[in-house]
Amino acid sequence: MGKVVGTKQVIKAIRSDKTKEVFLALDTDENLKDKILSECNKNDVKINYIDTKKELGEQFGIGINAATAAILI
């Protein structure tokens, strides 16, 4: 299983039906959150919430904060 990190990559994966589940940091900008939630709802993708962008980045093994990430099919 692969993974992607970052808004553009996650949206691209959702639209390509390659996403198993999405992770979204609760401290993400509201406009960005709405965009991700909309795509997930349209494509019936499970959403998991993480408290902070820092925590999400750490969980996905990157050295920077991340607003969103996804596990691929």
PDB file as gemmi writes it, atoms N, CA and C in Angstrom:
CRYST1    1.000    1.000    1.000  90.00  90.00  90.00 P 1                      
ATOM      1  N   MET A   1       0.828  -1.188   0.000  1.00  0.00           N  
ATOM      2  CA  MET A   1       0.000   0.000   0.000  1.00  0.00           C  
ATOM      3  C   MET A   1       0.871   1.248   0.000  1.00  0.00           C  
ATOM      4  N   GLY A   2       0.511   2.208  -0.822  1.00  0.00           N  
ATOM      5  CA  GLY A   2       1.248   3.445  -0.873  1.00  0.00           C  
ATOM      6  C   GLY A   2       0.544   4.528  -0.071  1.00  0.00           C  
ATOM      7  N   LYS A   3       1.168   5.678  -0.090  1.00  0.00           N  
ATOM      8  CA  LYS A   3       0.567   6.823   0.590  1.00  0.00           C  
ATOM      9  C   LYS A   3       0.933   8.086  -0.161  1.00  0.00           C  
ATOM     10  N   VAL A   4       0.114   9.102   0.017  1.00  0.00           N  
ATOM     11  CA  VAL A   4       0.412  10.421  -0.531  1.00  0.00           C  
ATOM     12  C   VAL A   4       0.173  11.446   0.563  1.00  0.00           C  
ATOM     13  N   VAL A   5       0.919  12.534   0.490  1.00  0.00           N  
ATOM     14  CA  VAL A   5       0.801  13.603   1.479  1.00  0.00           C  
ATOM     15  C   VAL A   5       0.673  14.918   0.731  1.00  0.00           C  
ATOM     16  N   GLY A   6      -0.220  15.764   1.200  1.00  0.00           N  
ATOM     17  CA  GLY A   6      -0.400  17.074   0.592  1.00  0.00           C  
ATOM     18  C   GLY A   6      -1.732  17.168  -0.133  1.00  0.00           C  
ATOM     19  N   THR A   7      -2.283  18.348  -0.132  1.00  0.00           N  
ATOM     20  CA  THR A   7      -3.628  18.571  -0.657  1.00  0.00           C  
ATOM     21  C   THR A   7      -3.775  18.191  -2.125  1.00  0.00           C  
ATOM     22  N   LYS A   8      -2.887  18.669  -2.968  1.00  0.00           N  
ATOM     23  CA  LYS A   8      -3.002  18.385  -4.401  1.00  0.00           C  
ATOM     24  C   LYS A   8      -2.926  16.892  -4.679  1.00  0.00           C  
ATOM     25  N   GLN A   9      -1.977  16.224  -4.034  1.00  0.00           N  
ATOM     26  CA  GLN A   9      -1.801  14.786  -4.248  1.00  0.00           C  
ATOM     27  C   GLN A   9      -2.992  13.994  -3.730  1.00  0.00           C  
ATOM     28  N   VAL A  10      -3.519  14.389  -2.584  1.00  0.00           N  
ATOM     29  CA  VAL A  10      -4.657  13.678  -1.999  1.00  0.00           C  
ATOM     30  C   VAL A  10      -5.893  13.857  -2.882  1.00  0.00           C  
ATOM     31  N   ILE A  11      -6.168  15.070  -3.330  1.00  0.00           N  
ATOM     32  CA  ILE A  11      -7.330  15.306  -4.195  1.00  0.00           C  
ATOM     33  C   ILE A  11      -7.191  14.512  -5.496  1.00  0.00           C  
ATOM     34  N   LYS A  12      -6.015  14.503  -6.060  1.00  0.00           N  
ATOM     35  CA  LYS A  12      -5.775  13.741  -7.290  1.00  0.00           C  
ATOM     36  C   LYS A  12      -6.049  12.249  -7.060  1.00  0.00           C  
ATOM     37  N   ALA A  13      -5.585  11.717  -5.943  1.00  0.00           N  
ATOM     38  CA  ALA A  13      -5.807  10.304  -5.630  1.00  0.00           C  
ATOM     39  C   ALA A  13      -7.288   9.996  -5.413  1.00  0.00           C  
ATOM     40  N   ILE A  14      -7.995  10.892  -4.726  1.00  0.00           N  
ATOM     41  CA  ILE A  14      -9.435  10.696  -4.492  1.00  0.00           C  
ATOM     42  C   ILE A  14     -10.174  10.663  -5.828  1.00  0.00           C  
ATOM     43  N   ARG A  15      -9.885  11.611  -6.672  1.00  0.00           N  
ATOM     44  CA  ARG A  15     -10.574  11.699  -7.971  1.00  0.00           C  
ATOM     45  C   ARG A  15     -10.246  10.517  -8.881  1.00  0.00           C  
ATOM     46  N   SER A  16      -9.119   9.870  -8.658  1.00  0.00           N  
ATOM     47  CA  SER A  16      -8.714   8.715  -9.464  1.00  0.00           C  
ATOM     48  C   SER A  16      -9.185   7.395  -8.869  1.00  0.00           C  
ATOM     49  N   ASP A  17      -9.989   7.455  -7.812  1.00  0.00           N  
ATOM     50  CA  ASP A  17     -10.479   6.249  -7.124  1.00  0.00           C  
ATOM     51  C   ASP A  17      -9.339   5.348  -6.644  1.00  0.00           C  
ATOM     52  N   LYS A  18      -8.264   5.967  -6.178  1.00  0.00           N  
ATOM     53  CA  LYS A  18      -7.112   5.204  -5.693  1.00  0.00           C  
ATOM     54  C   LYS A  18      -6.934   5.321  -4.188  1.00  0.00           C  
ATOM     55  N   THR A  19      -7.908   5.914  -3.507  1.00  0.00           N  
ATOM     56  CA  THR A  19      -7.758   6.225  -2.098  1.00  0.00           C  
ATOM     57  C   THR A  19      -8.563   5.286  -1.219  1.00  0.00           C  
ATOM     58  N   LYS A  20      -7.885   4.691  -0.257  1.00  0.00           N  
ATOM     59  CA  LYS A  20      -8.566   3.827   0.713  1.00  0.00           C  
ATOM     60  C   LYS A  20      -9.162   4.668   1.833  1.00  0.00           C  
ATOM     61  N   GLU A  21      -8.347   5.582   2.380  1.00  0.00           N  
ATOM     62  CA  GLU A  21      -8.828   6.485   3.418  1.00  0.00           C  
ATOM     63  C   GLU A  21      -7.966   7.741   3.462  1.00  0.00           C  
ATOM     64  N   VAL A  22      -8.591   8.813   3.947  1.00  0.00           N  
ATOM     65  CA  VAL A  22      -7.938  10.114   4.015  1.00  0.00           C  
ATOM     66  C   VAL A  22      -7.780  10.525   5.473  1.00  0.00           C  
ATOM     67  N   PHE A  23      -6.681  11.201   5.760  1.00  0.00           N  
ATOM     68  CA  PHE A  23      -6.413  11.750   7.084  1.00  0.00           C  
ATOM     69  C   PHE A  23      -6.373  13.262   6.948  1.00  0.00           C  
ATOM     70  N   LEU A  24      -7.073  13.942   7.851  1.00  0.00           N  
ATOM     71  CA  LEU A  24      -7.196  15.392   7.781  1.00  0.00           C  
ATOM     72  C   LEU A  24      -6.921  15.995   9.152  1.00  0.00           C  
ATOM     73  N   ALA A  25      -6.008  16.959   9.208  1.00  0.00           N  
ATOM     74  CA  ALA A  25      -5.682  17.626  10.468  1.00  0.00           C  
ATOM     75  C   ALA A  25      -6.770  18.632  10.819  1.00  0.00           C  
ATOM     76  N   LEU A  26      -7.179  18.630  12.065  1.00  0.00           N  
ATOM     77  CA  LEU A  26      -8.255  19.514  12.504  1.00  0.00           C  
ATOM     78  C   LEU A  26      -7.853  20.986  12.511  1.00  0.00           C  
ATOM     79  N   ASP A  27      -6.551  21.282  12.571  1.00  0.00           N  
ATOM     80  CA  ASP A  27      -6.111  22.679  12.571  1.00  0.00           C  
ATOM     81  C   ASP A  27      -5.817  23.215  11.164  1.00  0.00           C  
ATOM     82  N   THR A  28      -6.339  22.536  10.170  1.00  0.00           N  
ATOM     83  CA  THR A  28      -6.196  22.956   8.781  1.00  0.00           C  
ATOM     84  C   THR A  28      -7.144  24.113   8.487  1.00  0.00           C  
ATOM     85  N   ASP A  29      -6.746  24.993   7.583  1.00  0.00           N  
ATOM     86  CA  ASP A  29      -7.571  26.102   7.136  1.00  0.00           C  
ATOM     87  C   ASP A  29      -8.947  25.592   6.699  1.00  0.00           C  
ATOM     88  N   GLU A  30     -10.002  26.316   7.072  1.00  0.00           N  
ATOM     89  CA  GLU A  30     -11.379  25.876   6.806  1.00  0.00           C  
ATOM     90  C   GLU A  30     -11.667  25.662   5.316  1.00  0.00           C  
ATOM     91  N   ASN A  31     -11.170  26.543   4.458  1.00  0.00           N  
ATOM     92  CA  ASN A  31     -11.409  26.388   3.018  1.00  0.00           C  
ATOM     93  C   ASN A  31     -10.806  25.094   2.494  1.00  0.00           C  
ATOM     94  N   LEU A  32      -9.607  24.792   2.943  1.00  0.00           N  
ATOM     95  CA  LEU A  32      -8.926  23.570   2.536  1.00  0.00           C  
ATOM     96  C   LEU A  32      -9.655  22.343   3.074  1.00  0.00           C  
ATOM     97  N   LYS A  33     -10.071  22.422   4.334  1.00  0.00           N  
ATOM     98  CA  LYS A  33     -10.838  21.328   4.948  1.00  0.00           C  
ATOM     99  C   LYS A  33     -12.109  21.060   4.150  1.00  0.00           C  
ATOM    100  N   ASP A  34     -12.814  22.114   3.793  1.00  0.00           N  
ATOM    101  CA  ASP A  34     -14.058  21.968   3.038  1.00  0.00           C  
ATOM    102  C   ASP A  34     -13.819  21.297   1.684  1.00  0.00           C  
ATOM    103  N   LYS A  35     -12.725  21.671   1.037  1.00  0.00           N  
ATOM    104  CA  LYS A  35     -12.388  21.098  -0.265  1.00  0.00           C  
ATOM    105  C   LYS A  35     -12.139  19.584  -0.146  1.00  0.00           C  
ATOM    106  N   ILE A  36     -11.371  19.194   0.858  1.00  0.00           N  
ATOM    107  CA  ILE A  36     -11.072  17.770   1.064  1.00  0.00           C  
ATOM    108  C   ILE A  36     -12.341  17.013   1.445  1.00  0.00           C  
ATOM    109  N   LEU A  37     -13.123  17.564   2.365  1.00  0.00           N  
ATOM    110  CA  LEU A  37     -14.358  16.902   2.791  1.00  0.00           C  
ATOM    111  C   LEU A  37     -15.317  16.721   1.622  1.00  0.00           C  
ATOM    112  N   SER A  38     -15.436  17.717   0.775  1.00  0.00           N  
ATOM    113  CA  SER A  38     -16.306  17.638  -0.384  1.00  0.00           C  
ATOM    114  C   SER A  38     -15.886  16.506  -1.322  1.00  0.00           C  
ATOM    115  N   GLU A  39     -14.600  16.428  -1.613  1.00  0.00           N  
ATOM    116  CA  GLU A  39     -14.091  15.367  -2.490  1.00  0.00           C  
ATOM    117  C   GLU A  39     -14.315  13.984  -1.875  1.00  0.00           C  
ATOM    118  N   CYS A  40     -14.070  13.868  -0.580  1.00  0.00           N  
ATOM    119  CA  CYS A  40     -14.274  12.582   0.097  1.00  0.00           C  
ATOM    120  C   CYS A  40     -15.742  12.170   0.066  1.00  0.00           C  
ATOM    121  N   ASN A  41     -16.629  13.118   0.313  1.00  0.00           N  
ATOM    122  CA  ASN A  41     -18.061  12.815   0.298  1.00  0.00           C  
ATOM    123  C   ASN A  41     -18.538  12.418  -1.099  1.00  0.00           C  
ATOM    124  N   LYS A  42     -18.063  13.118  -2.126  1.00  0.00           N  
ATOM    125  CA  LYS A  42     -18.454  12.801  -3.504  1.00  0.00           C  
ATOM    126  C   LYS A  42     -18.009  11.409  -3.915  1.00  0.00           C  
ATOM    127  N   ASN A  43     -16.868  10.979  -3.386  1.00  0.00           N  
ATOM    128  CA  ASN A  43     -16.276   9.713  -3.809  1.00  0.00           C  
ATOM    129  C   ASN A  43     -16.363   8.627  -2.752  1.00  0.00           C  
ATOM    130  N   ASP A  44     -17.141   8.861  -1.700  1.00  0.00           N  
ATOM    131  CA  ASP A  44     -17.375   7.882  -0.643  1.00  0.00           C  
ATOM    132  C   ASP A  44     -16.063   7.344  -0.042  1.00  0.00           C  
ATOM    133  N   VAL A  45     -15.191   8.274   0.358  1.00  0.00           N  
ATOM    134  CA  VAL A  45     -13.899   7.921   0.948  1.00  0.00           C  
ATOM    135  C   VAL A  45     -13.949   8.188   2.457  1.00  0.00           C  
ATOM    136  N   LYS A  46     -13.470   7.243   3.234  1.00  0.00           N  
ATOM    137  CA  LYS A  46     -13.448   7.366   4.695  1.00  0.00           C  
ATOM    138  C   LYS A  46     -12.474   8.471   5.114  1.00  0.00           C  
ATOM    139  N   ILE A  47     -12.887   9.275   6.093  1.00  0.00           N  
ATOM    140  CA  ILE A  47     -12.047  10.367   6.603  1.00  0.00           C  
ATOM    141  C   ILE A  47     -11.700  10.091   8.059  1.00  0.00           C  
ATOM    142  N   ASN A  48     -10.416  10.233   8.389  1.00  0.00           N  
ATOM    143  CA  ASN A  48      -9.940  10.128   9.761  1.00  0.00           C  
ATOM    144  C   ASN A  48      -9.382  11.487  10.169  1.00  0.00           C  
ATOM    145  N   TYR A  49      -9.714  11.918  11.357  1.00  0.00           N  
ATOM    146  CA  TYR A  49      -9.248  13.226  11.823  1.00  0.00           C  
ATOM    147  C   TYR A  49      -8.083  13.080  12.787  1.00  0.00           C  
ATOM    148  N   ILE A  50      -7.093  13.928  12.602  1.00  0.00           N  
ATOM    149  CA  ILE A  50      -5.911  13.991  13.449  1.00  0.00           C  
ATOM    150  C   ILE A  50      -5.905  15.392  14.063  1.00  0.00           C  
ATOM    151  N   ASP A  51      -5.481  15.505  15.310  1.00  0.00           N  
ATOM    152  CA  ASP A  51      -5.568  16.790  16.012  1.00  0.00           C  
ATOM    153  C   ASP A  51      -4.807  17.930  15.336  1.00  0.00           C  
ATOM    154  N   THR A  52      -3.557  17.681  14.952  1.00  0.00           N  
ATOM    155  CA  THR A  52      -2.740  18.776  14.414  1.00  0.00           C  
ATOM    156  C   THR A  52      -2.001  18.366  13.144  1.00  0.00           C  
ATOM    157  N   LYS A  53      -1.606  19.381  12.373  1.00  0.00           N  
ATOM    158  CA  LYS A  53      -0.817  19.140  11.167  1.00  0.00           C  
ATOM    159  C   LYS A  53       0.538  18.540  11.528  1.00  0.00           C  
ATOM    160  N   LYS A  54       1.095  18.963  12.656  1.00  0.00           N  
ATOM    161  CA  LYS A  54       2.376  18.422  13.103  1.00  0.00           C  
ATOM    162  C   LYS A  54       2.251  16.924  13.372  1.00  0.00           C  
ATOM    163  N   GLU A  55       1.203  16.540  14.077  1.00  0.00           N  
ATOM    164  CA  GLU A  55       0.980  15.132  14.399  1.00  0.00           C  
ATOM    165  C   GLU A  55       0.762  14.294  13.132  1.00  0.00           C  
ATOM    166  N   LEU A  56       0.020  14.835  12.184  1.00  0.00           N  
ATOM    167  CA  LEU A  56      -0.225  14.130  10.931  1.00  0.00           C  
ATOM    168  C   LEU A  56       1.076  13.920  10.163  1.00  0.00           C  
ATOM    169  N   GLY A  57       1.905  14.948  10.092  1.00  0.00           N  
ATOM    170  CA  GLY A  57       3.204  14.815   9.432  1.00  0.00           C  
ATOM    171  C   GLY A  57       4.063  13.750  10.083  1.00  0.00           C  
ATOM    172  N   GLU A  58       4.067  13.719  11.400  1.00  0.00           N  
ATOM    173  CA  GLU A  58       4.847  12.717  12.132  1.00  0.00           C  
ATOM    174  C   GLU A  58       4.319  11.312  11.869  1.00  0.00           C  
ATOM    175  N   GLN A  59       2.999  11.149  11.861  1.00  0.00           N  
ATOM    176  CA  GLN A  59       2.407   9.827  11.639  1.00  0.00           C  
ATOM    177  C   GLN A  59       2.718   9.285  10.251  1.00  0.00           C  
ATOM    178  N   PHE A  60       2.895  10.183   9.291  1.00  0.00           N  
ATOM    179  CA  PHE A  60       3.207   9.744   7.940  1.00  0.00           C  
ATOM    180  C   PHE A  60       4.712   9.793   7.640  1.00  0.00           C  
ATOM    181  N   GLY A  61       5.501  10.013   8.671  1.00  0.00           N  
ATOM    182  CA  GLY A  61       6.945   9.901   8.538  1.00  0.00           C  
ATOM    183  C   GLY A  61       7.615  10.979   7.723  1.00  0.00           C  
ATOM    184  N   ILE A  62       7.020  12.172   7.699  1.00  0.00           N  
ATOM    185  CA  ILE A  62       7.676  13.279   7.003  1.00  0.00           C  
ATOM    186  C   ILE A  62       8.099  14.314   8.038  1.00  0.00           C  
ATOM    187  N   GLY A  63       9.085  15.072   7.720  1.00  0.00           N  
ATOM    188  CA  GLY A  63       9.650  16.014   8.677  1.00  0.00           C  
ATOM    189  C   GLY A  63       8.964  17.362   8.736  1.00  0.00           C  
ATOM    190  N   ILE A  64       7.823  17.491   8.087  1.00  0.00           N  
ATOM    191  CA  ILE A  64       7.110  18.765   8.068  1.00  0.00           C  
ATOM    192  C   ILE A  64       5.640  18.556   8.431  1.00  0.00           C  
ATOM    193  N   ASN A  65       4.958  19.641   8.745  1.00  0.00           N  
ATOM    194  CA  ASN A  65       3.528  19.574   9.026  1.00  0.00           C  
ATOM    195  C   ASN A  65       2.770  19.221   7.744  1.00  0.00           C  
ATOM    196  N   ALA A  66       1.658  18.512   7.898  1.00  0.00           N  
ATOM    197  CA  ALA A  66       0.841  18.142   6.745  1.00  0.00           C  
ATOM    198  C   ALA A  66      -0.632  18.323   7.080  1.00  0.00           C  
ATOM    199  N   ALA A  67      -1.361  18.996   6.199  1.00  0.00           N  
ATOM    200  CA  ALA A  67      -2.782  19.209   6.417  1.00  0.00           C  
ATOM    201  C   ALA A  67      -3.591  17.951   6.123  1.00  0.00           C  
ATOM    202  N   THR A  68      -3.148  17.206   5.113  1.00  0.00           N  
ATOM    203  CA  THR A  68      -3.884  16.013   4.714  1.00  0.00           C  
ATOM    204  C   THR A  68      -2.953  14.965   4.112  1.00  0.00           C  
ATOM    205  N   ALA A  69      -3.393  13.728   4.217  1.00  0.00           N  
ATOM    206  CA  ALA A  69      -2.634  12.607   3.660  1.00  0.00           C  
ATOM    207  C   ALA A  69      -3.638  11.498   3.351  1.00  0.00           C  
ATOM    208  N   ALA A  70      -3.204  10.531   2.550  1.00  0.00           N  
ATOM    209  CA  ALA A  70      -4.094   9.431   2.195  1.00  0.00           C  
ATOM    210  C   ALA A  70      -3.322   8.133   2.049  1.00  0.00           C  
ATOM    211  N   ILE A  71      -4.008   7.053   2.368  1.00  0.00           N  
ATOM    212  CA  ILE A  71      -3.484   5.718   2.112  1.00  0.00           C  
ATOM    213  C   ILE A  71      -4.138   5.249   0.818  1.00  0.00           C  
ATOM    214  N   LEU A  72      -3.326   4.743  -0.080  1.00  0.00           N  
ATOM    215  CA  LEU A  72      -3.813   4.339  -1.398  1.00  0.00           C  
ATOM    216  C   LEU A  72      -4.192   2.864  -1.431  1.00  0.00           C  
ATOM    217  N   ILE A  73      -5.061   2.531  -2.362  1.00  0.00           N  
ATOM    218  CA  ILE A  73      -5.498   1.147  -2.556  1.00  0.00           C  
ATOM    219  C   ILE A  73      -4.381   0.374  -3.234  1.00  0.00           C  
TER     220      ILE A  73                                                      
END                                                                             
